[in-house]
Amino acid sequence: MPMTKKIATRVQDALFGSIHGQSLVYNTCWEDPRLDRRLLGLGPDSRVVVITSAGDNALDYLLDGPARVDCVDVNFRQNALLELKRALFAHATFEELYAFFGEGGGPACAGIYARIRHTLPAYAAAFWDRHIGYFRAGRLSRSFYYHGASGLAAFVFSRLISALKPGLRRNIPRLLEAGSPEEQRRVFAAIEPVFWDRLSRWLVGRPETMALLGVPRPQIDLIRHSHPGGLEGFVRDKVRHVFTGPPMAENYFWRVYLTGRYTRRCCPEYLKESRFAAIRDRLPLLAAHTDTLTGFLAKNPGPYTHFVLLDHQDWLASHAPAALAEEWDRILSCAAPGTKILMRTAGLDVAFVPQAARSRLRFFPELTEPLHAADRVGTYGSQHLAVVA
């Protein structure tokens, strides 16, 4: 590798590590739990291990009545976010929960937090003591969803659109409220050529932008090598899929970053009033752990019936193959025959899974590939369901 490329690689990795080591990265989950629940088939005997992220999908899983959901994340800030949501379910009303995470904040949030603060674990209270301003009304960003690493990227992007492309900004509400697939495609056809100018292409290609969005260099390299259009082509295809495929009226993932808030009709299941009591009653089944997945499994050997690994193994496959092999050893030692493992990747296949682990897994592309086309997030190269043989 040429010296200049080595230096650039080190800078990109250092930037990504700095952002992820010092920030709340994900303020909302970026995986579609509607697909997860169809593939996982959770029930009363299910014991689930999931990477925490923002905790939304773990709360969603509680609706299927599993025996237990263990949320694991190396970033304590992600678990602090889940603990705040748990405290609001347990000690606040639905409207107060919705003020925080449906509206993205408001004038009452500081007082609500002061009332429930004592119920939080010490580390979570210490974090939110410093950052409860994320929910303060009247701030420049006006929403919790424009804070944290991914939120900052969404905020900057939305402000650039407002400043430089007012016509495009005016069309976004039309896109979000499209009443039919034909109208949705028609509005996007008018937006797409305006959106993809030199500025947008430059932003997409910047490692700083990708790092803020939670995309490490190994995933960028994987996209560049596996997609015929490279990184820009990949992003263009994914954006086109999202905005011309699944109905935008129910796509809360993109709505929240485009507008800074959800609506009562278009939001995660945990923010629907009809779900509030069921999730609140099942909160004792959920636990948060700040650890690596390997460390958690070493301390808590299971057995477990389901693992939801998101896409973190893309990074391990490039940066720490020995750690990846150890993680799979732990997963398989804690899994009984029939255990389901759900993974996502920036690539198009499961090459990131060590061969020794693959030999013990059976994959189901006939299930995952059709569902991948219905993914409302639309940012992954592929998803995979494996069952332990």
Stockholm file with secondary structure:
# STOCKHOLM 1.0

chainA/1-389         MPMTKKIATRVQDALFGSIHGQSLVYNTCWEDPRLDRRLLGLGPDSRVVVITSAGDNALDYLLDGPARVDCVDVNFRQNALLELKRALFAHATFEELYAFFGEGGGPACAGIYARIRHTLPAYAAAFWDRHIGYFRAGRLSRSFYYHGASGLAAFVFSRLISALKPGLRRNIPRLLEAGSPEEQRRVFAAIEPVFWDRLSRWLVGRPETMALLGVPRPQIDLIRHSHPGGLEGFVRDKVRHVFTGPPMAENYFWRVYLTGRYTRRCCPEYLKESRFAAIRDRLPLLAAHTDTLTGFLAKNPGPYTHFVLLDHQDWLASHAPAALAEEWDRILSCAAPGTKILMRTAGLDVAFVPQAARSRLRFFPELTEPLHAADRVGTYGSQHLAVVA
#=GR chainA/1-389 SS CCHHHHHHHHHHHHHHHHHHHHSCCCSSCCSCHHHHHHHHCCCTTCEEEEECTTSHHHHHHGGGCCSEEEEEESCHHHHHHHHHHHHHHHHSCHHHHHHHHTSSCCTTHHHHHHHHGGGSCHHHHHHHHHHGGGGCTTSSSCSGGGSHHHHHHHHHHHHHHHHHCHHHHHHHHHHHTCSSHHHHHHHHHHHHHHHSSHHHHHHHTCHHHHHHTTCCHHHHHHHHHHSTTHHHHHHHHHHHHHHHSSCGGGCHHHHHHHHSSCCSSSSCGGGSHHHHHHHHHHGGGEEEEESCHHHHHHHCCCCEEEEECTTHHHHHHHHCHHHHHHHHHHHHHTEEEEEEEEEEESSSSSTTSCHHHHTTEEECHHHHHHHHTTCSSCCCSEEEEEEEC
#=GC SS_cons         CCHHHHHHHHHHHHHHHHHHHHSCCCSSCCSCHHHHHHHHCCCTTCEEEEECTTSHHHHHHGGGCCSEEEEEESCHHHHHHHHHHHHHHHHSCHHHHHHHHTSSCCTTHHHHHHHHGGGSCHHHHHHHHHHGGGGCTTSSSCSGGGSHHHHHHHHHHHHHHHHHCHHHHHHHHHHHTCSSHHHHHHHHHHHHHHHSSHHHHHHHTCHHHHHHTTCCHHHHHHHHHHSTTHHHHHHHHHHHHHHHSSCGGGCHHHHHHHHSSCCSSSSCGGGSHHHHHHHHHHGGGEEEEESCHHHHHHHCCCCEEEEECTTHHHHHHHHCHHHHHHHHHHHHHTEEEEEEEEEEESSSSSTTSCHHHHTTEEECHHHHHHHHTTCSSCCCSEEEEEEEC
//
